[in-house]
Amino acid sequence: MEKDKEELWQAEDIAGKLRVVHGYTGLEMVLLDRLGDLRGATPGVREESLSLLRRKRQALQQQDFAPFTGLTVRPLVQNKQLWGWLAADCPQADMTENAYCLFLELSLQLTFLLWHEGEINAMVRRHREQFLYDVLYHNFASSDEVIEMGKNWNMRLDRPHHVVVVEFDRPLQGDKQEILLAELDKEWTRVLSARFVQPILMLLRMQLVILFEESRTPPRSQSELAEIMTGAMAQIKQAFPAIPPFSVGIGRLHYSVAEICRSFQEARQALSLGRFRQPENGITCYEDLGVLKLLSHIRTEELDDFAQETLGTLMAYDSQNGTELLHTLEIYFQEGESLSQAAEKLFIHANTMRNRLKKVETVMGVSLNRADLLCRLYVACQALRIVRHTL
Amino acid sequence: MEPQQLGFQVDLSRCVGCRACEKACQHKHPDLPRAFRHVDEWDGDRREQGFLSMSCNHCTSPECMRVCPMGCYEKRRDGIVLHNSAKCIGCGRCVGACPFHAPRLLPHTGKAAKCDMCQERLAAGRQPQCVEACPVEALRLCNIEGEGIGWQDYPLVRYTQPSLKFIKARQPLCFWREDRDGKR
């Protein structure tokens, strides 16, 4: 008995410890971590036992061991925290006393191993997050030093990186938001890993920050990146339909590690200002913000004054006659002044669209052919959007 | 050190507008034409007047960092935004971009400068000069957790997220002595 325990202590890893106990007792065993993933097993474990453990993961989580009649399942708990489960492929009644003692000893040692691994992982994650925080906020003295340090986490920071920020569109309750963000992190990692070499993901202040290397020459444009993100977003929504709406902001590509902070701020700005265009599920590139960038520096009251001054006549006409001329004008600008596309968006005929625009000209007493007037109306429409979403 | 966000907390009920914070900042930076911290008067909704003590708000998403072409700005893990004047070329972009006009161009150097939350005092375990000078403890240093305040004035400020907390002014309790004839 003493010899087997000594040998068990000397085995350093999970597989070694399982092997020792299997050698002395003949027990077939499985180790699952707290997520229910298989961490180790002896070679003779029956497939149906494994399948049962996989299928009844929820019962395991709820500490309900009734479905596992043919197995001996032991939860691995340390300081009231669950780290996993050790299961033997036979009922407890079939075990000899010595075998059961060794099984219990093994469960204690595996708990320690899983706890220790968890602590190390948490520490590595913490250090990694602190390092990435420094990169994102330019909190370092020398770029070379950061590039060297990045190699410890397999980050090739000497190459240009795109920065993308993802955030939920509606505020969620504390715990729920964190859990969903972790899910989002997992999903984005899965989707992007298939396309990019080692994307870097990090949760920072309720936002998911993604960095990925640009390996192509010439580099991808922001519109190409937006297309990739649209595809990734669709895949995530398909795999995880219950996920709340989220938006994506994309910064410009900067070539040095010292400029990642700028790209990060640009991505955050694109995400924030992009919501004035598309409040939910939007993908906005910093380069596409256009006049919104300038308008965001102006007081909301001033923007409101400008919008009322320019579009007041049209708004008054709409409210008196129940028309939607302002909406028509906004869609016309949104669709790049294309009559056919705007008509399609509004589900009306192109001629109806043409008539509505003529009506806008009549009501406002202006000609939409004049560039300065068109520009003023466009800016006023953008200002109105900001005002609507701010006040 | 775990990333956090230090910020200023201003209790508008306590502030009496004595400008001690402003003077303390001026004392610490005697070469500045005007202190980084300034107290503005404003008309509140209910109180007759109020005072607002402002300096750099060490935003979560600093606009100065985004616009600086030389990468002069950095944000420490405690949230303080620092300006490195050695790299500064005095282009003034940060001055124009900051919604609070926190960075200033110094006439004698031609470079930008801004409040650094008295980082050397913080390192020595002391409070910033302005906080220490406030006689009514209206100005404090705090750790901003989660959302700061919901700014509505500028769309930009919703994104920059200044690390500033206000404790709203309460209606002061007034006790009037009445004369014998019932007049105040």
Chai-1 contact restraints between the chains, C-beta under 6 A:
chainA,res_idxA,chainB,res_idxB,connection_type,confidence,min_distance_angstrom,max_distance_angstrom,comment,restraint_id
A,Y133,B,P3,contact,1.0,0.0,6.0,A-B,restraint_1
A,Y137,B,K75,contact,1.0,0.0,6.0,A-B,restraint_2
A,H138,B,E74,contact,1.0,0.0,6.0,A-B,restraint_3
A,N139,B,E74,contact,1.0,0.0,6.0,A-B,restraint_4
A,N139,B,R76,contact,1.0,0.0,6.0,A-B,restraint_5
A,A258,B,G71,contact,1.0,0.0,6.0,A-B,restraint_6
A,C261,B,M65,contact,1.0,0.0,6.0,A-B,restraint_7
A,R262,B,R66,contact,1.0,0.0,6.0,A-B,restraint_8
A,Q265,B,S61,contact,1.0,0.0,6.0,A-B,restraint_9
A,Q265,B,M65,contact,1.0,0.0,6.0,A-B,restraint_10
A,Q265,B,R66,contact,1.0,0.0,6.0,A-B,restraint_11
A,R268,B,S61,contact,1.0,0.0,6.0,A-B,restraint_12
A,Q269,B,Y159,contact,1.0,0.0,6.0,A-B,restraint_13
A,S272,B,Y159,contact,1.0,0.0,6.0,A-B,restraint_14
A,S296,B,P155,contact,1.0,0.0,6.0,A-B,restraint_15
A,S296,B,L156,contact,1.0,0.0,6.0,A-B,restraint_16
A,H297,B,L156,contact,1.0,0.0,6.0,A-B,restraint_17
A,R299,B,D153,contact,1.0,0.0,6.0,A-B,restraint_18
A,R299,B,Y154,contact,1.0,0.0,6.0,A-B,restraint_19
A,I386,B,P155,contact,1.0,0.0,6.0,A-B,restraint_20
A,T390,B,Q152,contact,1.0,0.0,6.0,A-B,restraint_21
A,T390,B,P155,contact,1.0,0.0,6.0,A-B,restraint_22
